[in-house]
Amino acid sequence: MLKKILIIFCIPTLFFFTSCKKNDKGKTKQNLTINILSEPPSLDPLKARDLIAVNLAKIFFDGLMRVDSDGNISPGIAKSYKISDDGKIYTFSLRDSFWSNGDKLTAYDFEYTWKKVLSPNFITSNATSLFKIKNAKRAKEGKILSDEIGIKSLSDTILEIELENPCPYFLRLLTQPAFFAVNKNVDQKNDAWALDKNSFVSNGAFKLSEWKKNDIIEAEKNNFYWDKNEVKLEKISMLILTNEVELNMFELGELDIAGSPFSTITVDSLEKVKKDKNFHIKPYFGTSFLRVNTQKIKDLNFRKDLNFSFDREKITEHILQGGQLSSSRLIPVEKNINVPIIKKDYSQREITLTYVNNDRTHILAQALQRDLKNNLNLDLKLLAVERKIYYEKLSKLDYELAISSWIADFDDPIDFLNVFKYKDSSTNNTGWENEEYINLLEKSEEILDLKKRDKILKEAEDILLTEAPIVPIYHLTQNFLKKENLEDVFIYPSGFIDFKYAYFE
């Protein structure tokens, strides 16, 4: 694929041919081409964690519930549901639907899949999402048998879920890959089914038709999909390109979307790209922040001073330039929040800032380095590493400061605050834990009154920011280019992009 791309760039006559071909009647076949930047190790939805893998899972799979074009929760595989008076028992009636290989999809597929995720020997970072279900956590810890988990198939079409406590956002959770089902019969026969196009089976709007490692993933319309009449695209080609090549491909008409949520538009390109009529800025339910290793930086006053040591507005307006909102809060708000800059002398200290080696984080790191020197007289060393090494360092607390971000899996403040609930969780990576913070989060789970719940979560966020295991910088935005004639592509603040209703005019 890359060789073909280079030929297109280098030989004008060939580009002319491919452009003509793109504008002929073949385009009416509704073929979409995008860049996904990097290849997931698996297409198994149960192991999807980063945004690319989550979006791929949602291309190939439908859960019990899904997000509609207005961002609301609507029935997916479930055609209806009932909630008990105490808010703990959900009973789902499944619609008549099938897997891409023609197998009937049943409630037993969901029961099998979720209990597999909750078995002690199944490795996934997504299992905690299911801990709202009764006895799920204890089962994952090996303390009880799977039969005691609050998941029960009453028939092929009726699934009953019992929760530990009422959960006001449980239906929204069900739209996430952690709650998708896999084909029970296929999975029992071949646990590597998600690694090969010939064995891959899904239940979403599209099915896998091609997978050339580190080259291309292709999806085609799934004619066994329960809502196939609403799907207009015939094929989605997902290339694996660098950001620079992606932008060139879009300008040459060889890509239909560039940028968020699969990749990023480089800061150097933004000034030019923002003048393009195809450029869009959308909100992101995400925040960029400094992660602080509290085991190495134990001085609370110093951690607090970091919050007042850099110019957030300058970073968002003049450096990043992507419409980001400067902020000192973790949970996204809809306005800029700036804080006064202080002057302190930390000339006796030297700290290293670790970050993923890409253009955006490097520019941000340099800005922080300058501000901390000017305002705190602090020498900040920069350590740019590859993504894999970065996450290894975080997990081992082998860092002092780190540029980090969090994009919520679903539209609720709890998905930000739970990141730092326990110091030993795979998402925390700060060494910080606070009993009052934990209690407030637990208390919020039992409150169905949204105003009271929001107040409790605000109190928890205040504790987190006061203790300063993190220092918020800005709220993220999605910057992307989309062809004018591509309609009904829905991009949500969570970074989920929905192609179910997409089509070319």
N, C-alpha and C positions, 0 to 999 in steps of 0.2 A: 504493500500500500504506500509506504513512504517513498519508494522508488518512483511509483506512478505520480505522486504529488510533485516530486522534484522535476520530472519530465514536463509536467504541466506548467511549472514556473519558468522553465528554461526554454521551451519551444513555443513561440507565439502561435504558429500555425496549428499545433495540436490543441492549444487552449481555445482557439477559434472554433475548431471542430467540436470540442467537448461542450463549449458554450452553446453552439447551435443545437447540439443534441439535447442539451438541457431544456431548450425552449421549444422543442417539438412536442408532438402529442404525447410522448412518453411521460411528460410532467403531469399529465392528467391522471396518471396512475397513483398519484398521492404518495410519493416516496419522499421521506424526510431524511436529511443527513445532518448529524450533529457531531460534536467532539466531546468525549467523556474524560479526556486528559490522562487517566490512568486506568489500568485494568484491575477489577476486583479479583481476589484469589478464588472466589467462588460466587455462584449466583444463587446459593441457598439463602432464602430470606431470613432464616433463623440465625444466620451469622453476619447479617448486614449491620454495619456499625457506622461507617463514614457516610457522608452525604451522597457520594457517587453510588455506593452499594445500595443505599436505601432507595434512591430514585430508580435504579435498575430493578429492584425488587417490586416496586410499585408499577413498573411497566409490565412486568410479567405476572403479577399476582393481585388478586382482590381479597380483602379481608371481610369480616362480617359487616363492617361499616366502612364507608369511604367519605372523602371530602368532596363536596359538590362545588360547582363553579363560583358560588358566593362564599366559599370557605366554611359552610355549615356541614354538620355531620348528617349523612343520609345512608339509607340501607345499601349494603353491597351484596354479599352472599346471603346475608340475612334479609328476608323480605319484611319481617316485623319482629318486634320484641316486646316483652312485658317486664316491668320492674316491681318487685314486691314493695309493700308499704314501708318496710323498714329500710329499703334502699340497698339491701344486701344480695338479693337473688335476681339474676337476669335470666330470662327464658327467651331464647331466640328460635324463631321458626325460619328454617332455611328454604330458599327458593330452589326450584328445579335447575340444577346447574351441573356442569361436567368439567373434567380435566381435559387438557389439550390432546391427550391420547384417546379421548372418548369415554374414559371411566366415569362413573357417576360419582359426584362429590357428595359426601355425607357428613353428618355431625361427628361420626367416628374418626374422620380424618382430623378434625380440629382437636378432639380429645386426645388422640394418639400423639399429635404434634406437640401440643402444649405440655403433656406429661413427659414427652421426650426431652424437651427443653429443661424441664424441672428435675430430671434425673441427675444424681450427683456426678455421673461420669461424662455428661455431655458438656463440652466446653463452649461457652458463649458468654459474651459480656451483656447480652440482652435479657438474661433470665430474671434480673431484678425487676424488669417491667411487669412481670407476671406475679410479683409478690403481693399485689392487691388481692389475689385470689386466696381463699381460705386454705391454710396449711401449705401454701406453695413454698414459702421460705424454708419451712421445716423439712419439706421433702427434698429440696435442693441441698440441704445440709445433711441429708441421709438419716434424719431422725424419725421419719415415718415412711410408710409405703405409699406408692402413688395412688392407691385406691382411696386414700383418705383426703386427697386433694379435692377441692370444691369444683371439680369439672366432671360433668356427667352427661352422656348421650342418652336421652330418653327414647330416641328412635333414630331412624336415618335422617330425619328432618328437624328434630327438636334437640337443642343443646341447652343445658342448664349450667349456669355459672354462679357459685356462691362466693361472696367476698368476705374478707376479714371484717371490714368496716365499710360503711357507705362511702362511695368515691364519686364526687360530682363530675369528674372528667373521665370516667371509665369508658364511655362510648368513644371518646376521642382517642383514648389509648388503643382501641381496637383497630384503628386505621394504620397502626404501625406494623412494620414487618415482623416484630417479635410475636405478634398475634396472628400472623398468617398461618394457613395450614399447608402441609405438603401431602402428597399422595401417599397414603399409608402403605398400600400394596407395593408401590414402586420403591419407597424408602426402605421397606423391610427386605426387599430382594437385592438392593444395590445402594449402599449408603454413600456412594460417590456419584449418584445420578446428576448432581448439580454441576459437575465439572466437565460435561461433554454434551454437545448439541444432540447427539443421537439418543441419549437417555433422559434429557431434560424434559420435565413435565410441569406445566403451570396451569393456572386457572384464570388469568387476567385477560385484558383486552388484546394482548399480543403474546406470541409464543416464540421461542428461540429457533432461528432457522440457520444461523451460521455463527461460528466462533473461532476465529483465527487468533491465537494467542499473541498479545502485544501488537495487534494489527486492527481487527475489526470485530464487532459484535453486531449481528443483524437480527432484527425481530420482524415478524410478519403478523398480519391480522390473524387472530385466533378464531376460527369459525365455530369452535365449540363454546365460545364465550357467551354467557347468559344475556348480555346486552349488545350483541354483535352488530345489530342494526344501527346503533349510535356511533360505531367506529368507522371512520372514513379513510384513515390512512391505511395503505396497503403494506407499507414497509418502513421501518426505521433503521437506518444505517448509523452505527455509533463507532466513529473512528477514534483512534488513540493518538493524539497529536500534542505537540507543545503549544503553549499560549501564542507564541509568535507565528507558528505555522497556521494555527487556527484563524487568526485575524486575517492573514493573507488569503486563506481559503474562502473566508466569508466575502472579502472584497472582490474576489474573482467569481463569486456566484456558486462556489462548490459546497458551501455550508449554508444551512438555513437559520441556524442560531449560533451565536458565539458569546462566551462569557458565562455569567451565573445561570443556573446554580452548579453546573458541572465543572466550570473552570473560572478563571479570572481574566479581566482585561488589565494588562500591565499599566502601571501608573504613567509610564512614559508615553503610552498610546492614548491615554484618556483625553487629553486636550483636543486631539484630532478627532477621535471617535465621538466625542460629545456633540460635535457639529453634524454628525450623520443623522438623517431623519429616521433611521432604523434603531437609534440608540434609546434605551429605556433605563430608568432607575425605579426600582421597586423596594419596599421595605423588607428588612430581614429581621426575624425574631431572634436576634443574636447580638452578642456583645464581645468586644475585644477588651482584654484586661491583662494586667501583669499578674502572673501567678507567683506567690512568694513562698519559698521553702521556710516555714516557720521553725523547722528544726535547726536550720543554719542561721536564720535571721530571727533571733528571739526577742530583740529589742522592739517592743510594741510602739514606742514613741517614734523610732526610726521608720517602722512600717507605715505609721500614720503620716509622717512627713513626706513619704513618697507620693502620697495622694495630692500634695500641694506643690509638687516640684516641677511640673511640666505644663505646657500650654496646650490644652486639648483643642481649643478652637483653631490654633495655628496648624495643628496636625491634620484636622479634618478639612479645613478650608483651603489651605495652601500647600499641603504636602500630599495627602491622599486624594483629594479633589473628587471623590465619588459620591457626594451627597450624604456622607455619614454624619451622624449626630453625636457631637461631643457629650460625654456624660460621666458622672461620678457614681452612677447606679448600675447594678448588675441587671436587674429586670428592665427591659427596654421601655422607654417613655417616648412621647412624640414631640419632644422639644429638646433643644440644646441645654445642657447643664454644665456650666463652667465653675471652677472654684478659684479662689484667690491664690496667687503664687507667693510662696514664702521664701525667705533667705536664711539658710543655715550653713554651718561649716562642718562638713563631714570629711575633711581633707585627710583624716587619719584612716579612712576606710577605703577599701577597693572591692568592688563587687562585679561579678560576671553576669551578663544578660544573655541567656540562651534562646535561640529561636530557629524556626525552620528556614532554610536557605532559599528564599525567593525574593523577587524584587520588592514586593509590597512590605513584607516584614523587615527587610533590610533597611529600607528608607525610614520606616517607623523607628527601628532600633537606633539609627543615626540621630534622629530628632530627639529621642529620649536621652541619648548619650550627651548631646549638646546641652539640653535643658538641665539635666542633673548636675552637670559640671558648672553651669552658670548660676544655678539657684541653690544647690546644696554643696558646691565645691567637692563633688564626689566623682571619683574616677570610676567610670563604668566601662568594663571591658566587654567586647562583643564576641559572641561565639555562635556562628552560623553553622548548622549541621543539617544533614539529610533527615527527612521526616521520620524514618524508622528509628534512627539514633535519638532524635528528639524525644519520641515517646518512651524509649527505653530509659532515658535520663529522668524524665518525669516520674515514671513508675518506680524508679529506684531512689528518688529524691536526690539525684546526683546533679543538682543545680542550685543556684541561689535565687535569681529572678528569671522568669521565662515569659515571653510573649505568647499569650494563649487566647483562645476564643471558645465560645460555646453557642451553638445554634440549637434551639429547643426542638425536640422531636415533635412536640405538639404545643398548641397555643394556650399555655397555662404557666403562671409564674413558678409553680412547684417544680417544673422540669429544670429550672435554673437552680433553685435552692437545694434540691435533692443531690445535686452534683457534689456539694460540700457537706453532706449530712454526716457521713462517717469518714474518719481519717484513713481507714483501710480500704475504702471502696476504690474501684479502678478508675473513677472519674475525679476524685479529690486531688490527690498528688500534691498536697501542701503540708501534710503533717498536722493539720489543724482540726480540732474537734471541740465542740462546745455543747454541754449538756442542756443548757437552756434553749439553744438553737434547735437541737434534736427534739426536745419536748414540744416546742412551738410547731414544728413541722408535723409531728405526730398528732397534735391537737387539731391542726387544720384539716386533717383527713376525716375528722368526725363531724365537721361543721358543714351543713348544707346551705346555710344562709350565706350568699356570696359576699355581701358587704362585711359581715363578721369575719369570714374566711380571709378576705383581702387584707383586713386590719391585722390579723394574726401573721400573715405572710410578710407584711410590711415590717412588723416588729422583728421577725426573724432576719430579714434582709438587713435591717439596721445593725443587728448584732454582728452579722458577717462583715459588714463594712467597717464597723468600729474596731473589730479585732484584726482587720486588715490582712487576712491570708491572701487576699486578692486586691488589686487596685484597678478599678474600671477605667477605660480610656475612651471608648466610643461605641455606639450602636451601629451594627453593620447595615449595609445596603446591598442590593443586588444590581449590578451593572451588566447589561447585556445588549446584544444586537439581535434583532429578529426581522426577517424578511417581511415586507409589507403585505404580501399576499398570503402569508401564513396566518390563519385565523384560529381563534378559540384554543390557544395554548394557554393554560392557566398556571401561573407561577405564584405560589403562596409564600407568606412570610417565613414559614418553616424551611423553605428551600425545596419543597416538593414541587415538581413540574409535572403537570398532567397532560398527556397526549391523547387521552381517550376520545375527546371530541374534536381534536385538531384536524384541519383540512386546508388545502391550498385553493384559493379562489381561481 
